[in-house]
């Protein structure tokens, strides 16, 4: 089946009426009543907050200044939260503490409601399912988090373990499938290495977060696309997908502030794991998919979309003419105002799974008791499945949202984005959706939609950009691949291919023609098994080399080889071939051929790190001489397979991703480095006397790194990295008059 991108977009965006010589910085998107509202930082010494609206996250309309309050001068990172009829804006003007502004519309005008509350910059609000509010903000070496007693009151906070090793900002918390995900950015807006990390927690939004190994999830230091960060996460128009908005750095304005542009990329989830399908730029990408059905019924619903029926002469029922599948998400936005309903507003029902007048399900909003109930009507008999109290102070005359997710895993009901009812025994059932109300009443019906996606099912169908990472569980399955939980160190699910007919098919969008290194993260038990890769009608069988699996890890990233891929959309398939293969994900990176032999004298990038070669290099050997001139406490090193290098004072010293082979007076130390995450992987005795020169070489093949001294064929140091960097440049680390390292001789190891 052919793959088509249909509607597309391309990063970065250029919007109408961006701040001149400043652009879109620190973007935040609010989803409300079926529309999206974008807010961004205000240029220094300017007053007002600009906003844009969109129906699809791609096409944006300028809405003007949503506030012109004096305290909005240089308003940093404005975020807007909707609750019970009011919109609350949190912003830090020029970084001088926070203010709360309020409006009854997302487009303002927002009016100042508090004095300066303090709390540095980049405030963000999260409301949990129990209606408790939380506030997070930026800090040196970590994000701060506080409880809120009301929208205007922030209590003293605690520092979270969400840190990028220096100044950390741009935080946001979402909750999905019972997990709290926090995203955060650092270290400095002018750094090419500005990036986004995330953490996950099962217990509390202000507890200790697990920081997964796939961090950072958003980074690029390329000359034409860098400084990616200060992200926000929002649900897509299909009611199931999620997207991340963020900015990239263009440069410095004439007045000094940064110039930035808006970007959008898809987020996908796999258990505890969250990933960005990107970052993408400069090439068309699949636009967010729209729901199967959407409309605003209003006072006079369109006859071609809706059917009105009466039941027992007392109830008015409005139904869509199209029906859902068994798996779907439906959303209902409405106001239930007594003044407009002649005092008859006893109950409003959001109907789903409608088969006929005697068989359907509905969520009932009871005005008299201020409760929300899930009710199943079977053969005319109604059974109340669950009832909960609406949030304290709920005003039904304001717009509220019911969202219903229905699947084989059960039925879930959200009230204003908060999970309120969950019944696993009530599996999904196809049917029409709609509303029911007393005939004398006149409900105010707003945006209503459904999509035949639920519980993240759309993550499988989205077209994945290449270069990139493909989660095995997001493959379209053929045969009988088995999904298994509880096997992986990062809390993600894995897929088991045990038969030749087991296939994972991935719809992909390749950025450019070229050679791509494909690798899989596979269980150690898969060593020696064979898989087959198919793309554009070409197939290749690959045996998973047992020598490349780490000895002390249950899972290892193993290269499958280089494949020629054509630009554009296509299918990439992974077949079972021989033996059982357990997979977490497949990775594809653009490669550049390593010269048969070349000498590199890395050029200076900064005072600490120097780099040379190409980020697309894969397996190679590096030879060099190390000389100790005088006894010293300094260390120097050779850098291997480095990518995403950055140089800025306000970040960690080792601002790159890759490996360092460091030399001290008496030993060699191999470290795995990913910015603030530096781990000593292995070390070996290697003594230097003043004036002594040692001849060393390093072989890199897949996960295997071997270090040799002199002309010995026995390595002094060996390590297999289970989460290996498989591509990257070479370089030097450290500045010391006591050491010298010769130019590096690179040899192709194919």
C-alpha positions in Angstrom: 0.0 0.0 0.0 1.4 3.4 -1.0 2.1 6.0 1.6 1.1 9.6 1.1 1.9 12.6 3.2 -1.3 14.4 2.2 -1.2 17.7 4.0 2.3 18.7 5.0 4.2 21.3 7.0 7.9 22.2 7.2 10.0 23.5 10.1 10.7 26.2 11.0 7.4 28.1 10.7 7.2 31.7 9.7 4.1 33.4 11.1 2.3 36.6 10.3 3.1 39.5 12.7 6.0 37.8 14.5 8.0 40.2 16.8 10.3 41.9 14.3 14.0 40.9 14.7 12.9 38.5 17.5 10.5 35.9 16.1 8.8 33.2 18.1 10.6 32.3 21.4 9.4 30.0 24.2 6.2 28.9 22.4 3.2 27.6 24.3 0.1 26.2 22.8 -3.3 25.9 24.6 -6.0 23.6 23.2 -9.5 24.8 23.9 -12.9 24.0 22.4 -11.4 22.4 19.4 -8.9 25.2 18.6 -5.3 26.0 19.3 -3.9 29.2 20.7 -0.2 30.0 20.5 1.6 32.4 22.9 5.2 33.4 22.9 7.7 35.6 24.6 7.6 39.3 24.1 10.6 41.2 22.7 12.5 43.1 25.4 11.3 46.6 26.1 8.0 46.0 24.2 4.6 45.8 25.9 2.0 43.2 25.2 1.7 39.4 24.5 1.0 38.3 20.9 -1.2 35.3 20.1 -2.2 33.2 17.1 -5.0 30.6 16.7 -5.2 27.5 14.5 -7.6 24.6 13.8 -4.8 22.2 12.9 -1.5 23.2 14.5 -0.2 24.1 11.0 -2.1 27.1 9.7 -2.0 30.0 12.1 -4.0 33.2 12.3 -2.7 36.3 14.1 -5.1 37.3 17.0 -3.3 40.5 18.0 -2.1 41.5 21.5 -4.0 39.6 24.1 -2.8 41.9 26.8 -1.3 45.4 27.0 -0.9 45.6 30.7 2.3 47.5 31.7 3.7 44.4 33.4 3.8 42.6 30.1 6.9 44.5 29.0 9.3 41.9 27.8 6.9 39.1 29.0 8.9 35.9 29.1 7.3 32.5 28.3 3.6 33.2 28.8 1.5 30.1 29.5 -2.3 30.0 29.6 -4.5 27.6 31.6 -8.2 27.3 31.3 -10.3 26.3 34.3 -14.0 26.7 34.9 -14.7 29.6 32.6 -11.5 31.5 33.2 -8.2 31.7 31.4 -5.1 32.3 33.6 -1.9 33.6 32.1 1.4 33.1 33.9 4.4 35.1 32.7 7.6 36.6 33.9 8.3 40.1 32.5 12.0 40.4 31.6 12.7 37.6 34.1 11.6 39.7 37.1 9.3 37.3 38.9 5.9 36.1 37.9 2.5 37.7 37.6 -0.9 36.1 37.0 -3.3 37.7 34.5 -6.9 36.6 33.8 -9.4 36.7 30.9 -12.7 35.1 30.0 -11.4 34.5 26.4 -8.2 32.8 25.2 -7.6 35.9 23.0 -7.9 38.3 26.0 -7.8 40.9 27.1 -5.8 39.5 30.0 -5.9 41.7 33.1 -3.3 41.6 35.9 -4.6 39.9 39.0 -1.6 39.6 41.3 1.5 41.5 42.4 4.9 40.0 41.7 5.0 36.5 43.0 8.7 35.9 42.3 9.9 32.5 41.3 12.6 33.4 38.7 11.3 32.6 35.1 9.4 30.1 32.9 6.5 29.3 35.2 4.2 26.4 34.2 1.0 25.1 35.7 -0.1 21.4 35.9 -3.5 20.3 37.2 -3.7 16.7 38.4 -6.7 14.4 38.2 -7.5 15.2 41.9 -7.7 18.9 40.9 -4.5 19.8 42.8 -2.6 22.6 41.0 1.2 22.6 40.7 3.7 25.3 39.6 7.1 24.6 38.2 9.8 27.2 37.3 13.4 27.5 36.3 16.5 27.3 38.6 20.2 26.8 38.4 20.9 23.0 38.4 17.2 21.9 38.5 13.5 22.7 38.1 11.6 23.9 41.2 8.1 22.7 41.9 5.4 24.1 44.3 1.8 23.3 45.3 -0.8 25.9 44.5 -3.8 26.6 46.8 -5.6 28.5 44.1 -4.7 30.0 40.6 -3.1 33.0 42.3 -1.2 31.5 45.2 2.0 29.5 44.9 3.5 27.9 48.0 7.2 27.5 48.7 8.7 24.8 46.5 11.2 22.0 46.3 13.9 21.2 43.7 13.2 18.3 41.4 15.9 16.0 40.0 15.1 17.5 36.5 18.5 19.1 35.7 20.7 19.7 32.8 23.8 20.3 34.9 23.6 24.1 34.8 20.7 26.6 34.4 17.5 24.5 33.7 14.3 26.1 32.4 11.2 25.7 30.2 9.5 23.0 32.2 6.1 21.4 31.6 4.3 18.4 33.1 1.7 16.3 31.4 0.0 13.1 32.5 -0.6 10.2 30.2 -1.6 6.6 30.9 -1.1 7.1 34.6 2.5 8.5 34.2 3.7 12.0 34.8 6.1 13.2 32.1 8.2 16.4 32.7 10.1 18.1 30.0 12.7 20.7 30.6 15.3 22.7 28.7 18.9 24.0 29.2 21.4 25.5 29.4 21.4 28.9 27.8 19.2 30.3 25.0 22.3 31.3 23.0 23.9 27.8 23.2 23.8 25.6 20.1 23.4 22.8 22.6 20.2 24.1 24.1 18.1 20.9 24.3 15.1 19.2 25.8 15.2 16.3 28.4 12.4 14.5 30.0 11.7 12.4 33.1 8.9 10.0 34.1 7.2 9.3 37.4 4.4 6.9 38.4 3.6 8.4 41.8 3.6 12.2 41.9 4.3 15.2 39.7 6.7 16.5 42.3 8.4 13.3 43.2 11.7 11.8 42.1 11.7 11.4 38.3 13.4 8.5 36.4 15.5 10.1 33.6 15.4 7.6 30.7 18.5 6.7 28.6 17.1 8.2 25.3 17.7 11.7 26.6 18.1 14.3 25.3 14.9 13.8 23.2 15.4 17.0 21.3 18.8 18.3 20.2 20.6 19.6 17.0 23.8 21.6 16.9 23.9 21.8 13.1 24.9 25.2 11.7 21.5 25.6 10.0 19.3 24.3 12.8 20.4 24.5 16.5 19.4 25.9 19.9 16.3 23.8 20.1 14.3 24.1 23.3 11.7 25.6 25.6 9.1 23.1 24.5 5.4 22.7 25.2 3.3 19.6 24.7 -0.2 19.6 23.3 -2.8 17.0 22.1 -3.2 16.7 18.4 -6.4 17.3 16.5 -7.1 13.6 16.2 -7.6 13.6 20.0 -5.0 10.9 20.4 -1.6 12.1 19.2 0.7 14.5 21.0 2.9 17.2 19.6 5.9 19.2 20.8 6.3 22.9 19.9 9.7 24.4 20.4 11.9 27.2 19.1 15.2 27.1 17.2 17.9 29.8 17.4 18.4 32.0 14.3 20.9 34.4 15.8 21.1 37.6 17.9 19.0 40.6 17.1 20.4 44.1 16.6 19.2 45.0 20.1 20.8 41.9 21.7 17.9 39.5 22.4 17.9 36.1 20.5 16.0 35.6 17.3 14.0 32.4 17.2 11.5 30.4 15.1 8.6 28.1 15.8 8.8 24.4 15.2 6.5 21.4 15.6 7.3 17.7 15.8 5.3 14.6 16.8 5.7 12.9 20.2 5.2 9.2 20.6 5.0 7.1 23.7 5.9 3.5 24.6 5.2 2.7 28.3 7.6 5.0 30.3 9.4 6.1 27.2 8.6 9.3 25.3 10.3 10.1 22.0 10.3 13.0 19.5 9.9 12.0 15.9 12.6 14.4 14.9 13.8 17.1 15.1 12.9 17.8 11.6 13.6 20.8 9.5 13.9 21.9 5.8 11.8 19.0 4.5 8.0 18.3 4.3 6.5 16.3 7.1 3.1 14.8 7.7 0.8 17.3 9.1 -1.2 16.4 12.3 -4.2 14.2 11.3 -7.7 15.6 11.8 -10.5 13.7 13.5 -12.9 11.4 11.5 -15.7 13.7 12.5 -15.8 17.3 13.8 -18.5 19.9 14.0 -20.0 22.7 16.1 -23.7 21.7 16.4 -24.7 25.1 17.7 -28.4 26.1 17.8 -29.3 24.5 14.4 -27.2 21.4 13.7 -26.4 20.7 10.1 -28.8 18.0 8.8 -26.1 16.4 6.7 -24.0 15.7 9.9 -26.7 15.3 12.6 -30.0 13.6 13.1 -32.5 14.7 15.8 -34.7 12.1 17.4 -37.1 12.1 20.4 -37.2 9.4 23.0 -40.4 8.8 25.1 -41.6 12.3 24.2 -39.5 13.9 26.9 -35.9 13.7 25.8 -34.2 15.3 22.7 -31.4 13.2 21.2 -28.9 14.6 18.7 -26.8 12.0 16.9 -24.0 12.1 14.4 -24.9 10.4 11.1 -21.6 8.6 11.1 -20.5 6.0 13.6 -17.2 5.2 15.4 -15.3 2.0 15.2 -14.8 -0.1 18.4 -11.6 1.9 19.1 -12.1 5.6 19.3 -11.9 8.9 21.2 -14.8 11.3 21.3 -14.9 14.8 22.6 -17.9 17.0 23.7 -17.7 20.7 24.5 -20.8 22.4 25.9 -22.4 24.9 28.3 -25.4 24.0 30.4 -26.9 27.3 31.4 -30.1 27.3 33.5 -30.9 30.9 32.3 -31.1 29.6 28.7 -32.8 26.3 29.6 -35.9 27.6 31.3 -34.7 26.1 34.6 -35.0 22.6 33.1 -31.3 21.8 33.1 -31.6 18.6 35.2 -29.2 16.5 33.1 -27.2 16.6 29.9 -25.9 13.4 28.4 -22.9 12.8 26.2 -23.9 9.7 24.1 -21.5 7.2 22.6 -21.7 3.6 21.3 -25.2 4.4 20.1 -26.7 1.4 18.3 -30.4 2.1 18.7 -32.8 3.7 21.2 -32.4 0.8 23.6 -28.7 0.2 23.3 -26.1 2.9 23.9 -23.8 4.4 26.5 -23.6 7.9 27.9 -21.9 10.2 30.4 -24.6 12.0 32.4 -23.9 15.5 33.9 -26.5 15.8 36.7 -27.1 19.5 37.5 -29.1 18.7 40.7 -26.3 16.6 42.3 -23.3 18.1 40.4 -22.2 14.6 39.5 -20.8 12.8 36.5 -22.0 9.3 35.8 -21.1 6.6 33.3 -24.3 4.7 32.3 -24.8 1.6 30.1 -28.2 1.2 28.5 -28.8 -2.4 27.3 -32.2 -3.5 25.9 -33.7 -0.4 27.4 -32.4 -1.0 30.9 -29.9 1.5 32.3 -27.1 0.5 34.6 -25.0 3.1 36.4 -21.5 1.9 36.1 -19.8 4.7 38.0 -20.5 8.1 39.5 -18.1 10.8 40.7 -18.6 14.4 42.0 -17.7 17.2 39.7 -14.8 19.4 40.7 -15.7 21.7 43.6 -17.0 25.0 42.4 -17.9 23.8 38.9 -20.0 26.3 37.0 -22.0 24.5 34.3 -22.8 27.8 32.7 -19.1 27.9 31.5 -17.7 25.7 28.8 -16.6 22.2 29.9 -15.2 19.2 28.1 -16.0 15.5 28.3 -13.6 13.3 26.5 -14.2 9.5 26.2 -11.6 6.9 25.2 -13.0 3.5 24.3 -11.0 0.5 23.3 -10.5 -3.2 24.1 -8.7 -2.0 27.3 -11.9 -0.4 28.6 -13.7 3.0 28.8 -12.1 6.2 30.2 -13.9 9.5 30.8 -12.1 12.8 31.3 -13.7 15.9 32.6 -11.9 19.1 31.5 -8.8 17.0 30.8 -8.8 15.2 34.2 -9.3 11.5 34.3 -12.4 10.9 36.4 -13.8 7.5 35.5 -12.0 4.3 34.3 -13.6 1.0 33.7 -11.4 -1.7 32.2 -14.4 -4.2 32.0 -16.3 -1.9 29.7 -14.6 -2.6 26.4 -15.0 -0.4 23.3 -18.2 -0.7 21.3 -18.9 0.9 17.9 -21.7 3.4 17.4 -22.8 6.9 16.9 -22.1 9.8 19.3 -24.2 12.7 20.3 -26.1 14.5 23.1 -29.4 14.1 25.0 -31.3 16.6 27.1 -34.8 17.5 28.3 -37.0 18.7 25.4 -37.7 22.0 27.1 -34.0 22.8 27.6 -31.6 24.5 25.1 -28.1 23.4 25.7 -25.2 25.4 24.2 -23.3 22.7 22.2 -19.8 23.5 21.1 -17.0 21.6 19.3 -17.8 17.9 19.0 -15.6 15.3 17.4 -14.4 11.7 17.3 -11.4 9.9 15.9 -11.0 6.1 15.5 -7.9 6.2 17.6 -7.4 5.7 21.4 -4.7 5.0 24.0 -1.9 6.1 21.6 -3.0 3.8 18.7 -2.2 6.7 16.3 1.5 6.3 17.2 1.6 3.3 14.9 0.0 5.1 12.0 2.1 8.2 12.0 4.7 8.5 9.3 8.1 8.4 10.9 10.9 10.7 9.7 14.3 9.3 8.8 16.9 9.8 10.2 15.2 8.8 13.4 14.2 6.1 15.8 11.3 3.6 15.4 9.8 2.0 18.4 9.2 -1.7 17.7 5.7 -1.5 19.2 4.8 1.2 16.7 5.3 -1.1 13.7 2.2 -2.3 11.8 2.2 -6.0 12.6 1.8 -8.9 10.3 1.7 -12.5 11.4 1.8 -12.9 15.2 4.5 -10.7 16.7 4.0 -10.6 20.5 4.2 -7.5 22.6 5.9 -8.0 26.0 6.1 -5.7 29.0 8.4 -5.7 32.0 11.5 -6.7 30.0 13.3 -3.4 29.3 15.3 -1.2 31.6 13.5 2.0 30.5 9.9 0.7 31.1 9.1 0.4 27.4 7.4 -2.5 25.8 9.2 -4.9 23.4 8.2 -7.0 20.4 9.1 -10.6 19.9 9.5 -12.0 16.4 9.6 -15.8 16.5 8.2 -16.9 13.1 9.2 -16.2 9.5 5.8 -14.7 8.9 6.2 -12.2 11.8 6.7 -8.7 10.3 6.9 -5.1 11.6 6.1 -2.5 8.9 7.0 1.1 9.4 5.7 4.0 7.3 8.8 6.3 6.9 9.6 9.6 5.3 13.3 9.7 4.3 14.8 13.2 4.4 17.3 12.7 1.5 18.8 10.0 -0.8 21.8 8.3 0.8 23.3 5.6 2.8 21.8 4.9 6.3 23.1 2.8 9.1 20.3 0.7 10.5 20.6 -0.8 14.0 18.3 -2.6 16.4 18.2 -2.7 20.2 17.8 -6.4 20.8 17.7 -8.7 23.8 20.9 -10.7 24.5 18.8 -13.9 23.9 18.5 -12.7 20.3 22.3 -13.1 19.6 22.8 -15.4 16.7 19.3 -15.0 15.3 18.6 -13.7 11.9 16.3 -10.8 10.8 15.5 -9.6 7.3 15.3 -5.9 6.3 13.1 -4.9 3.4 12.9 -1.5 1.8 11.8 -0.4 -1.8 11.6 -4.1 -2.8 15.2 -4.8 -1.7 15.8 -7.3 1.1 18.8 -8.2 3.1 19.2 -10.9 5.8 21.4 -10.1 8.7 22.6 -12.4 11.5 22.8 -10.6 14.9 26.5 -10.8 15.6 26.9 -12.4 19.1 30.3 -10.7 19.5 28.6 -7.3 19.5 26.2 -8.0 22.4 27.3 -6.5 25.8 28.3 -9.2 28.2 26.7 -7.6 31.3 23.5 -6.2 29.8 20.2 -7.7 28.9 19.8 -5.4 25.8 22.3 -4.1 23.3 22.1 -1.8 20.3 23.4 -3.8 17.3 24.2 -2.5 13.8 22.5 -4.3 10.9 24.6 -2.6 8.2 24.2 0.3 5.8 21.2 0.6 3.4 20.6 2.9 0.5 17.3 4.7 0.9 15.6 7.1 -1.4 14.1 10.4 -0.3 10.4 10.4 0.4 7.7 8.1 1.8 8.1 4.3 1.7 7.7 1.2 3.9 10.6 -0.2 5.9 9.9 -3.7 7.1 11.6 -6.0 9.6 10.9 -9.7 9.2 11.6 -12.6 11.5 13.9 -15.1 9.7 15.6 -17.5 12.0 15.5 -17.8 15.8 13.6 -15.6 18.2 14.3 -11.9 18.1 13.2 -9.5 20.9 13.3 -5.9 19.9 12.9 -2.5 21.6 13.5 -0.1 18.7 15.2 0.3 15.3 17.5 3.3 14.6 18.4 4.9 11.3 21.3 7.4 10.9 22.7 9.1 7.7 26.2 7.8 7.0 29.2 9.3 5.3 32.0 7.0 4.1 35.1 6.9 6.2 38.2 7.4 4.0 40.4 4.4 3.7 43.0 6.4 5.6 43.2 10.0 6.6 45.1 12.2 9.0 43.1 14.7 11.0 44.5 17.5 13.1 41.2 18.7 14.7 40.6 22.4 14.4 39.7 24.4 17.5 36.0 24.7 18.4 36.5 25.8 22.0 39.1 25.9 24.7 38.2 22.4 25.9 37.1 20.3 23.0 38.4 20.1 19.4 36.7 18.1 16.7 37.3 16.8 13.2 35.9 14.3 10.7 32.2 13.7 10.0 29.3 13.0 12.2 28.2 10.3 9.7 31.3 8.1 10.2 30.5 4.7 11.6 33.2 2.0 12.3 36.8 3.1 12.2 40.2 2.8 13.8 42.1 5.7 15.3 45.9 5.8 15.7 47.9 8.5 17.6 50.8 9.2 19.9 50.5 10.5 23.4 53.5 12.2 25.1 53.9 13.2 28.7 56.3 16.1 29.0 56.2 16.5 32.8 54.4 15.0 35.7 51.0 16.6 36.1 47.5 16.3 37.6 46.1 17.4 34.2 44.4 15.0 31.9 44.0 15.0 28.1 42.0 12.8 25.9 40.9 11.6 22.5 37.2 12.0 21.6 35.5 9.3 19.6 32.1 9.1 17.8 31.1 12.6 18.9 28.0 14.4 17.7 25.9 17.4 18.8 29.0 19.3 19.9 28.5 22.7 21.5 30.6 25.5 23.0 29.2 28.0 25.4 30.2 29.1 28.8 26.9 28.5 30.5 26.7 24.7 30.0 28.5 21.6 31.2 32.2 21.3 30.3 31.8 18.2 28.1 29.1 19.5 25.8 28.8 16.7 23.3 27.6 13.2 22.9 30.2 10.4 22.4 33.2 8.9 24.1 36.3 10.3 25.8 39.5 8.2 26.1 41.3 10.2 28.8 45.0 9.8 29.8 46.4 10.4 33.3 49.9 9.8 34.6 49.1 6.2 35.4 46.0 5.1 33.5 43.6 5.4 30.6 39.9 6.0 31.3 37.1 5.4 28.8 34.0 7.6 29.5 30.6 7.7 27.8 29.5 11.3 27.6 26.0 12.8 26.9 26.4 16.4 28.1 25.8 16.4 31.9 25.7 12.5 31.9 29.3 11.4 32.0 29.9 7.8 33.1 33.3 6.0 33.5 32.8 2.8 31.5 36.2 1.2 31.8 39.8 1.9 32.7 43.2 0.3 32.4 46.7 0.8 33.9 48.9 2.8 31.5 51.8 4.5 33.2 53.7 7.4 31.6 57.1 8.6 32.6 58.1 12.3 31.9 59.3 12.5 28.4 57.7 9.1 27.4 55.7 8.7 24.2 53.2 5.9 23.8 51.7 4.7 20.5 48.0 3.9 20.9 45.1 2.9 18.7 41.4 2.5 19.2 39.1 0.2 17.2 35.4 1.0 17.1 33.0 -1.7 15.7 29.4 -1.5 16.6 29.0 -1.6 20.4 32.7 -2.7 20.8 35.5 -0.3 21.7 39.0 -1.7 22.0 42.1 0.2 23.0 45.6 -1.0 22.1 49.0 0.1 23.3 52.2 0.0 21.3 52.1 -2.8 18.7 50.4 -5.4 20.9 47.5 -7.3 19.4 45.9 -7.7 22.8 43.8 -4.7 23.9 44.5 -3.1 27.2 40.9 -1.9 27.5 37.7 -3.4 26.0 34.1 -2.3 26.5 30.8 -3.0 24.8 28.4 -0.2 25.2 24.8 -1.6 25.3 23.4 1.8 24.3 26.2 2.7 21.9 26.8 5.8 19.9 27.3 4.2 16.5 28.3 7.3 14.5 30.4 10.4 15.0 33.5 12.4 14.6 36.9 12.4 16.4 38.6 15.1 18.4 40.8 16.1 21.3 39.9 17.0 24.9 41.8 19.1 27.3 44.4 21.8 27.2 47.7 21.1 29.1 51.3 22.1 28.5 52.3 18.8 30.1 50.8 16.6 27.4 50.8 16.5 23.6 48.7 14.3 21.3 49.7 13.8 17.7 47.4 14.2 14.7 44.9 11.4 14.5 45.2 8.8 11.7 41.7 7.4 10.8 41.4 4.1 9.0 38.2 2.6 7.6 37.4 -0.7 9.4 35.1 -2.2 6.8 
